[in-house]
Amino acid sequence: MSQKKTSLKPKNNQARNYLFIAAILSLFSLQEAAMAAKPHERAFRKEDSATGMLFSSQNLNKDIKDFFLYGDYVYSNNIQSILFYKKGWDMAPPHIRFESDERLVLRFDDLDADYKDFYYTIIHCDAYWTPTNLQPFEYIDGFNEDMIRDYSRSINTVVPYTQYFMEFPSFNLRPRISGNYILKVYLNGNPDDVVFTRRFMVYEQQVAVEGDVRQATLVMYRDTHQQLSFSISTLNYYISNPGQDMKLVITQNGRWDNAIIGIQPRMIQGNRFIYDHEQELLFEAGNEFRHFDIRSLRFLSERLGEISSSPRHWEVFLLNDPVRRNRRYTSEGDLNGKFNIENVDYQDDMLESDYAWVYFSLPMNAPVDNASVHVMGALTNWNLTRDNEMVYNSRQRKYETSLFLKQGYYNYQYAVLEDGSSKARMDDTEGNYSEAENDYSIFVYHKQPGTLYDRLISIRHMNSGARQINRH
């Protein structure tokens, strides 16, 4: 699903278009520039394919402060380890039920290790993450912004940091309606000085969704794809024109690049809408996620080849990861791309866990043509950017990169992004196996006649292994 990029400042349409084009041109120019990386910058080692030399680079598109994307993005190099989840279960997505006591928890680390005044607000979006035309008072109950007041310092870590914490909704700021929202965090009460953004959802349970996940029906996809089949029962909730007023979005493992949108029911039986398409509801099955464990920096765990330390930071070198495209599928428990911050050597997972450069390597005989290779998962916000792009080492015949990560247990995969595409493919690096276990989420939206926004009237989670689960 493409991400919307918009100006932070109100301007007329013509001026906005000119600024947008100028910003895009500047983005491509800045991305080619090289800068000296500070120890805490989210840089990665890159190799010159001709010389084999390594140099540091960083994603510079965060220098364009007048524009930002409506999704999960970080705009400041000092911000790391953003956790945003439903209170009570730190692996749950940030979804809360409308007019309930459910709350979200936000944690993030500032590697400048000082104190800053962080503020936040929320932005209401439609089903496809485009901001609605509603005024803040129409979707916010309380003030338009609030301050993040709770913070703590790291304890005895090589890399010092300050961790900020809040629960949402707060007494001062609450969502007034259901739907998709962007949480925008910024500095010093200045909404233009954006630090990061995060998606969250406020849902109602007005309709019932039932279904399952199975192997694809069509023979050509049977071994490589998974097919969803489900129905929506409106019960006593009235939808006058489902083809026009109801929207569905379906995601796999929290990814948005391969989300299915705009699907229509194949059949309507009274108040029941049936979705059992053979092709329109197919997902590449992928493979089980790879993993590494850095909950301890004292001992080598599985998948770790070397751990080294310096006065400034730790370094962790993972073993070479094999390409799994033509290997036999092996069932293995995973977190479906998520990660968990944890420390087995000290008591406080959040404040006594240290940071390390984690080095990834993927041997391949030749680079992928007209495409880039990325480390993908929740550890990279499910985004495909220069921050997590790998570089081909022609001398050693492998892709390499590194990420600055906090101690914990991590899932990841290697994704290939074709030039000009926004959707990742896994077949070249991970393979596609219909037996793979994946989480799927179905989001049902309804725009009532005469209103200006999409209500989120149901969320349903399904799992290809457990058939169907509902975490709400």
VEXDREN-2710 file (C-alpha; in Angstrom, 1 decimal):
% VEXDREN-2710
k/r/px/py/pz
1/MET/0.0/0.0/0.0
2/SER/1.6/3.3/-1.0
3/GLN/2.2/5.8/1.8
4/LYS/0.9/9.4/1.6
5/LYS/3.4/12.2/1.9
6/THR/2.1/15.6/2.7
7/SER/3.1/19.0/3.9
8/LEU/3.1/19.9/7.6
9/LYS/2.3/23.5/6.9
10/PRO/-0.9/24.8/5.2
11/LYS/-0.2/26.2/1.7
12/ASN/-2.2/26.7/-1.4
13/ASN/-2.3/23.7/-3.8
14/GLN/0.0/25.1/-6.4
15/ALA/2.7/26.0/-3.9
16/ARG/2.3/22.7/-2.2
17/ASN/2.9/20.9/-5.5
18/TYR/6.0/22.9/-6.3
19/LEU/7.4/22.2/-2.8
20/PHE/6.6/18.5/-3.0
21/ILE/8.4/18.2/-6.3
22/ALA/11.4/20.1/-4.9
23/ALA/11.5/18.0/-1.8
24/ILE/11.5/14.8/-3.8
25/LEU/14.3/16.0/-6.0
26/SER/16.2/17.1/-2.9
27/LEU/15.6/13.6/-1.3
28/PHE/17.2/11.8/-4.2
29/SER/20.1/14.2/-4.1
30/LEU/20.6/13.9/-0.3
31/GLN/20.4/10.2/-0.3
32/GLU/23.6/10.0/-2.4
33/ALA/25.5/12.2/0.0
34/ALA/27.9/10.7/2.5
35/MET/28.3/11.9/6.1
36/ALA/30.4/10.9/9.0
37/ALA/28.2/8.7/11.2
38/LYS/28.0/9.3/14.9
39/PRO/28.1/6.3/17.2
40/HIS/24.3/6.3/17.7
41/GLU/23.2/7.1/14.2
42/ARG/21.2/4.5/12.4
43/ALA/23.8/3.9/9.8
44/PHE/25.0/0.8/8.1
45/ARG/28.2/-0.5/6.7
46/LYS/28.3/-0.4/2.9
47/GLU/30.9/-1.9/0.6
48/ASP/32.2/-0.3/-2.6
49/SER/31.7/-3.2/-5.0
50/ALA/34.9/-2.3/-6.9
51/THR/37.3/-2.0/-4.0
52/GLY/35.7/-4.0/-1.2
53/MET/36.1/-1.1/1.1
54/LEU/33.5/-0.4/3.8
55/PHE/32.1/3.0/4.5
56/SER/29.3/4.5/6.7
57/SER/26.2/6.0/5.2
58/GLN/22.8/7.1/6.6
59/ASN/19.4/7.8/5.4
60/LEU/19.3/11.6/4.9
61/ASN/15.7/12.0/3.8
62/LYS/14.9/13.0/7.4
63/ASP/16.5/16.3/6.7
64/ILE/13.4/17.3/4.8
65/LYS/11.3/18.5/7.8
66/ASP/8.5/20.1/5.9
67/PHE/7.1/16.7/4.7
68/PHE/6.3/13.4/6.3
69/LEU/4.7/10.1/5.6
70/TYR/1.5/8.8/7.1
71/GLY/2.8/5.6/8.5
72/ASP/5.4/4.2/10.9
73/TYR/8.5/6.4/10.3
74/VAL/11.3/7.9/12.3
75/TYR/12.6/11.3/11.5
76/SER/15.4/11.7/14.1
77/ASN/18.5/9.6/14.2
78/ASN/18.7/9.7/18.0
79/ILE/15.3/7.9/18.4
80/GLN/15.4/4.1/18.8
81/SER/13.4/1.1/20.0
82/ILE/9.9/2.5/19.6
83/LEU/7.4/0.2/21.3
84/PHE/3.7/0.9/20.8
85/TYR/1.2/-1.8/21.9
86/LYS/-2.0/-2.5/23.6
87/LYS/-1.5/-2.4/27.4
88/GLY/-1.4/-5.8/29.0
89/TRP/0.4/-7.5/26.2
90/ASP/3.5/-6.0/24.7
91/MET/3.3/-8.1/21.5
92/ALA/-0.2/-6.9/20.7
93/PRO/-0.8/-4.4/17.9
94/PRO/-1.9/-0.9/18.8
95/HIS/-5.7/-1.5/18.4
96/ILE/-8.1/-0.4/21.1
97/ARG/-11.9/-0.7/21.2
98/PHE/-13.9/2.5/20.9
99/GLU/-15.4/3.8/24.2
100/SER/-13.6/1.2/26.3
101/ASP/-11.1/1.3/29.1
102/GLU/-8.4/-0.2/26.8
103/ARG/-5.2/1.8/26.5
104/LEU/-2.0/1.9/24.5
105/VAL/1.5/2.0/25.8
106/LEU/4.3/4.0/24.1
107/ARG/8.0/3.6/24.9
108/PHE/11.0/5.0/23.0
109/ASP/14.7/5.7/23.7
110/ASP/16.5/9.0/23.0
111/LEU/20.2/8.2/22.4
112/ASP/21.1/11.8/23.1
113/ALA/20.6/10.7/26.7
114/ASP/19.4/14.2/27.8
115/TYR/15.9/15.5/28.5
116/LYS/13.6/16.9/25.8
117/ASP/10.1/18.2/25.7
118/PHE/8.2/15.7/23.6
119/TYR/4.6/16.5/22.6
120/TYR/2.1/14.4/20.6
121/THR/-1.1/14.8/18.7
122/ILE/-3.3/12.4/16.7
123/ILE/-4.4/12.7/13.0
124/HIS/-7.5/10.9/11.7
125/CYS/-7.1/9.0/8.4
126/ASP/-9.4/7.1/6.1
127/ALA/-9.2/3.4/5.4
128/TYR/-6.1/3.8/3.2
129/TRP/-4.2/6.1/5.5
130/THR/-5.0/9.4/3.8
131/PRO/-5.8/12.2/6.3
132/THR/-9.5/13.0/6.4
133/ASN/-11.0/16.5/6.1
134/LEU/-12.2/16.5/9.6
135/GLN/-11.1/19.3/12.0
136/PRO/-9.2/18.2/15.1
137/PHE/-12.2/19.0/17.4
138/GLU/-14.3/16.6/15.3
139/TYR/-12.1/13.6/16.2
140/ILE/-10.3/14.7/19.4
141/ASP/-11.9/14.9/22.8
142/GLY/-9.9/17.3/24.9
143/PHE/-6.8/19.3/23.9
144/ASN/-5.2/19.1/20.5
145/GLU/-1.9/18.1/21.9
146/ASP/-0.4/16.7/25.1
147/MET/3.1/16.3/26.6
148/ILE/5.0/13.1/27.3
149/ARG/5.9/13.6/30.9
150/ASP/7.4/10.3/32.1
151/TYR/11.0/9.4/31.5
152/SER/13.9/7.4/33.0
153/ARG/17.7/7.2/32.4
154/SER/19.4/4.0/31.3
155/ILE/21.3/2.1/34.0
156/ASN/25.0/1.2/33.6
157/THR/24.8/0.8/29.8
158/VAL/27.7/1.4/27.4
159/VAL/25.4/3.4/25.2
160/PRO/23.5/5.8/27.4
161/TYR/19.9/6.8/26.6
162/THR/16.7/8.3/28.1
163/GLN/13.6/6.3/27.8
164/TYR/10.2/8.1/27.5
165/PHE/6.9/6.5/28.4
166/MET/3.2/7.3/28.2
167/GLU/-0.2/5.7/28.1
168/PHE/-2.9/6.7/25.7
169/PRO/-5.7/7.8/25.6
170/SER/-4.8/10.4/28.3
171/PHE/-7.1/12.5/30.4
172/ASN/-6.1/15.5/28.2
173/LEU/-6.4/13.9/24.7
174/ARG/-8.8/11.1/23.6
175/PRO/-10.1/9.9/20.2
176/ARG/-13.7/10.9/19.7
177/ILE/-14.5/8.6/16.8
178/SER/-13.3/5.2/15.5
179/GLY/-11.0/4.7/12.6
180/ASN/-7.4/4.9/11.6
181/TYR/-5.1/7.3/13.4
182/ILE/-1.5/8.5/13.2
183/LEU/0.2/9.3/16.4
184/LYS/2.6/12.2/15.7
185/VAL/5.4/12.9/18.2
186/TYR/7.3/16.2/17.9
187/LEU/9.6/18.5/19.9
188/ASN/9.0/21.6/22.0
189/GLY/5.3/21.9/21.1
190/ASN/6.3/22.6/17.4
191/PRO/4.1/20.3/15.2
192/ASP/6.6/20.9/12.3
193/ASP/9.5/19.4/14.2
194/VAL/8.4/15.8/13.8
195/VAL/10.3/13.1/15.6
196/PHE/8.4/10.0/14.6
197/THR/4.9/8.7/13.6
198/ARG/3.0/5.6/14.5
199/ARG/-0.2/4.0/13.2
200/PHE/-2.9/3.0/15.6
201/MET/-6.6/2.0/15.3
202/VAL/-9.7/2.6/17.3
203/TYR/-12.3/0.0/16.3
204/GLU/-16.0/-0.8/16.9
205/GLN/-17.3/-4.4/16.7
206/GLN/-20.5/-3.7/14.7
207/VAL/-20.3/-6.6/12.3
208/ALA/-19.1/-10.2/12.6
209/VAL/-16.3/-11.6/10.4
210/GLU/-15.8/-15.4/10.1
211/GLY/-13.3/-17.2/7.9
212/ASP/-10.1/-19.2/7.6
213/VAL/-6.7/-19.4/5.8
214/ARG/-5.8/-22.4/3.6
215/GLN/-3.7/-23.4/0.7
216/ALA/-4.6/-21.7/-2.6
217/THR/-7.3/-23.5/-4.6
218/LEU/-5.7/-22.9/-8.0
219/VAL/-3.0/-25.5/-8.8
220/MET/-0.5/-22.9/-10.0
221/TYR/-0.4/-21.2/-6.6
222/ARG/-1.1/-24.2/-4.4
223/ASP/2.5/-24.8/-3.1
224/THR/3.5/-21.1/-2.8
225/HIS/0.4/-19.1/-1.7
226/GLN/-2.2/-18.9/1.0
227/GLN/-5.8/-18.0/0.3
228/LEU/-8.2/-16.3/2.7
229/SER/-11.9/-17.1/2.7
230/PHE/-14.4/-15.2/4.9
231/SER/-17.8/-13.7/5.3
232/ILE/-19.1/-10.6/7.0
233/SER/-22.5/-10.6/8.8
234/THR/-23.9/-7.2/9.4
235/LEU/-26.3/-8.4/12.0
236/ASN/-28.4/-5.3/13.1
237/TYR/-25.9/-2.9/11.6
238/TYR/-27.3/-1.3/8.4
239/ILE/-25.1/-0.8/5.3
240/SER/-27.2/0.6/2.4
241/ASN/-24.6/0.4/-0.3
242/PRO/-21.8/-2.0/0.6
243/GLY/-20.1/-1.7/-2.8
244/GLN/-19.5/2.0/-2.3
245/ASP/-19.6/2.7/1.4
246/MET/-17.8/-0.4/2.8
247/LYS/-14.0/-0.8/2.5
248/LEU/-11.8/-3.8/3.4
249/VAL/-8.1/-3.9/4.1
250/ILE/-6.3/-7.2/4.6
251/THR/-2.7/-7.4/5.9
252/GLN/-0.2/-10.2/6.5
253/ASN/2.0/-10.1/9.6
254/GLY/1.6/-6.4/10.1
255/ARG/3.0/-5.5/6.7
256/TRP/1.4/-2.7/4.7
257/ASP/3.4/-3.0/1.4
258/ASN/1.5/-6.1/0.3
259/ALA/-1.9/-5.2/1.8
260/ILE/-5.0/-6.2/-0.2
261/ILE/-7.5/-3.3/-0.6
262/GLY/-10.6/-2.6/-2.6
263/ILE/-11.9/-6.2/-2.6
264/GLN/-15.6/-6.7/-3.2
265/PRO/-17.9/-9.5/-2.1
266/ARG/-18.3/-12.4/-4.5
267/MET/-21.8/-13.0/-3.2
268/ILE/-24.4/-11.3/-1.0
269/GLN/-27.0/-13.4/0.9
270/GLY/-29.2/-11.1/2.8
271/ASN/-27.1/-9.4/5.5
272/ARG/-24.2/-11.7/4.8
273/PHE/-21.3/-10.8/2.4
274/ILE/-19.2/-13.7/1.2
275/TYR/-15.6/-13.3/0.1
276/ASP/-14.2/-16.5/-1.3
277/HIS/-12.3/-15.4/-4.4
278/GLU/-9.7/-17.7/-5.8
279/GLN/-7.2/-15.1/-6.9
280/GLU/-8.1/-11.8/-5.3
281/LEU/-7.4/-13.0/-1.8
282/LEU/-4.1/-14.7/-2.3
283/PHE/-0.9/-13.9/-0.4
284/GLU/2.6/-15.2/-1.0
285/ALA/3.1/-17.6/1.9
286/GLY/6.7/-16.8/2.5
287/ASN/8.7/-18.7/5.0
288/GLU/9.1/-18.9/8.8
289/PHE/11.0/-15.9/10.1
290/ARG/14.7/-16.0/10.8
291/HIS/15.8/-15.1/14.3
292/PHE/18.6/-14.1/16.6
293/ASP/18.9/-13.7/20.3
294/ILE/21.0/-10.9/21.9
295/ARG/19.3/-11.0/25.3
296/SER/22.8/-11.5/26.6
297/LEU/26.0/-9.9/25.3
298/ARG/28.2/-12.2/27.4
299/PHE/27.6/-15.5/25.7
300/LEU/27.1/-16.6/22.1
301/SER/23.6/-17.9/21.5
302/GLU/22.3/-19.6/18.4
303/ARG/22.9/-17.7/15.1
304/LEU/25.6/-15.5/16.7
305/GLY/29.2/-15.8/15.3
306/GLU/31.0/-13.2/17.4
307/ILE/30.4/-10.6/20.1
308/SER/32.9/-7.7/20.6
309/SER/32.8/-4.6/22.7
310/SER/34.5/-1.2/22.7
311/PRO/34.2/1.8/25.0
312/ARG/31.4/3.2/22.8
313/HIS/29.2/0.3/21.8
314/TRP/28.9/-3.5/21.3
315/GLU/29.1/-5.3/18.0
316/VAL/27.3/-8.6/17.2
317/PHE/28.1/-10.5/14.0
318/LEU/25.5/-13.0/12.9
319/LEU/26.4/-16.2/11.1
320/ASN/25.9/-16.1/7.3
321/ASP/22.3/-16.6/6.5
322/PRO/21.6/-19.1/3.6
323/VAL/19.2/-18.3/0.8
324/ARG/16.2/-20.6/1.5
325/ARG/14.5/-20.5/-1.8
326/ASN/15.2/-24.1/-2.9
327/ARG/15.4/-25.6/0.6
328/ARG/12.9/-27.9/2.1
329/TYR/10.4/-26.2/4.3
330/THR/11.0/-26.6/8.0
331/SER/8.3/-25.7/10.6
332/GLU/9.7/-23.5/13.3
333/GLY/8.0/-21.3/16.0
334/ASP/8.5/-17.6/15.4
335/LEU/7.1/-14.2/16.3
336/ASN/5.9/-13.5/12.7
337/GLY/8.4/-10.7/12.3
338/LYS/8.1/-9.1/15.7
339/PHE/10.7/-8.5/18.4
340/ASN/10.8/-8.4/22.2
341/ILE/13.1/-6.2/24.2
342/GLU/14.6/-8.4/26.9
343/ASN/17.7/-8.8/29.0
344/VAL/18.7/-12.0/30.9
345/ASP/21.8/-10.6/32.6
346/TYR/20.0/-7.8/34.6
347/GLN/16.7/-7.1/36.1
348/ASP/15.3/-4.2/34.1
349/ASP/14.6/-5.1/30.5
350/MET/13.8/-1.5/29.5
351/LEU/16.6/0.5/31.2
352/GLU/19.5/-2.0/31.7
353/SER/19.5/-3.4/28.1
354/ASP/22.3/-2.1/26.0
355/TYR/22.6/-1.3/22.3
356/ALA/24.8/-3.1/19.7
357/TRP/25.6/-2.9/16.0
358/VAL/24.2/-6.2/14.6
359/TYR/25.8/-7.3/11.3
360/PHE/23.8/-9.3/8.8
361/SER/25.2/-11.2/5.8
362/LEU/23.4/-13.1/3.0
363/PRO/25.7/-15.0/0.6
364/MET/24.5/-14.9/-3.0
365/ASN/26.5/-15.7/-6.1
366/ALA/25.5/-12.5/-7.8
367/PRO/23.5/-9.4/-6.9
368/VAL/19.8/-9.3/-7.8
369/ASP/19.2/-7.4/-11.0
370/ASN/17.3/-4.1/-10.9
371/ALA/16.4/-4.5/-7.3
372/SER/17.6/-3.9/-3.8
373/VAL/17.8/-6.3/-0.8
374/HIS/16.6/-5.3/2.6
375/VAL/16.3/-6.6/6.2
376/MET/12.6/-6.6/6.9
377/GLY/10.4/-7.0/10.0
378/ALA/9.2/-5.0/12.9
379/LEU/12.9/-4.2/13.7
380/THR/12.8/-2.0/10.6
381/ASN/9.2/-0.8/11.0
382/TRP/8.3/-3.1/8.0
383/ASN/9.7/-0.3/5.8
384/LEU/12.0/-0.7/2.8
385/THR/14.4/2.2/3.1
386/ARG/18.1/3.0/2.7
387/ASP/18.4/2.5/6.5
388/ASN/17.9/-1.3/6.1
389/GLU/19.2/-1.7/2.5
390/MET/22.0/-4.2/2.1
391/VAL/25.0/-3.7/-0.1
392/TYR/26.6/-6.4/-2.3
393/ASN/30.2/-7.3/-1.4
394/SER/31.5/-8.5/-4.7
395/ARG/34.7/-9.9/-3.2
396/GLN/33.0/-12.1/-0.7
397/ARG/29.8/-12.6/-2.8
398/LYS/27.3/-11.7/-0.2
399/TYR/24.9/-8.9/0.8
400/GLU/25.8/-7.1/4.0
401/THR/24.4/-4.4/6.3
402/SER/24.2/-3.6/10.0
403/LEU/21.5/-2.2/12.3
404/PHE/21.8/-0.5/15.7
405/LEU/19.5/-2.5/18.0
406/LYS/18.7/-2.9/21.6
407/GLN/19.1/-6.2/23.4
408/GLY/16.3/-8.6/22.8
409/TYR/14.9/-11.4/20.7
410/TYR/14.4/-10.5/17.0
411/ASN/12.6/-12.0/14.0
412/TYR/13.6/-10.9/10.5
413/GLN/13.5/-11.8/6.8
414/TYR/15.4/-10.7/3.7
415/ALA/13.1/-8.9/1.2
416/VAL/13.8/-7.9/-2.4
417/LEU/12.4/-4.7/-3.7
418/GLU/12.3/-4.2/-7.5
419/ASP/13.2/-0.8/-8.8
420/GLY/10.1/1.3/-9.1
421/SER/8.0/-1.0/-6.9
422/SER/6.7/-0.5/-3.3
423/LYS/5.9/-4.1/-2.7
424/ALA/8.6/-6.5/-1.4
425/ARG/9.0/-10.1/-2.6
426/MET/10.4/-12.9/-0.7
427/ASP/10.8/-15.7/-3.3
428/ASP/14.4/-14.9/-4.2
429/THR/15.7/-15.0/-0.6
430/GLU/13.2/-16.8/1.6
431/GLY/11.1/-18.9/-0.8
432/ASN/7.3/-19.3/-0.6
433/TYR/5.8/-22.3/1.2
434/SER/2.1/-22.7/1.6
435/GLU/2.8/-24.5/5.0
436/ALA/4.3/-21.4/6.5
437/GLU/2.5/-19.9/9.6
438/ASN/1.3/-16.3/9.1
439/ASP/-1.0/-13.9/10.9
440/TYR/-3.7/-12.1/8.9
441/SER/-5.8/-9.1/9.8
442/ILE/-9.1/-8.1/8.2
443/PHE/-10.1/-4.4/8.8
444/VAL/-13.7/-3.5/7.8
445/TYR/-14.6/0.2/7.3
446/HIS/-17.9/1.9/6.7
447/LYS/-18.5/5.5/5.6
448/GLN/-22.1/6.3/6.5
449/PRO/-24.0/8.5/4.1
450/GLY/-23.6/12.1/4.9
451/THR/-20.4/11.6/6.9
452/LEU/-16.8/12.5/6.0
453/TYR/-14.8/9.6/7.5
454/ASP/-14.5/5.8/7.5
455/ARG/-15.6/4.2/10.7
456/LEU/-13.6/1.0/11.6
457/ILE/-16.5/-1.3/12.4
458/SER/-14.6/-4.6/12.8
459/ILE/-11.2/-6.2/13.1
460/ARG/-10.6/-9.9/12.7
461/HIS/-7.4/-11.7/13.1
462/MET/-6.7/-15.1/11.6
463/ASN/-3.7/-17.4/11.6
464/SER/-2.8/-19.9/8.9
465/GLY/-1.7/-22.4/11.5
466/ALA/-4.4/-21.9/14.2
467/ARG/-7.0/-21.3/11.5
468/GLN/-8.6/-18.4/13.3
469/ILE/-7.8/-16.3/16.3
470/ASN/-9.3/-13.2/17.8
471/ARG/-6.9/-11.2/20.0
472/HIS/-9.4/-8.6/20.9
END
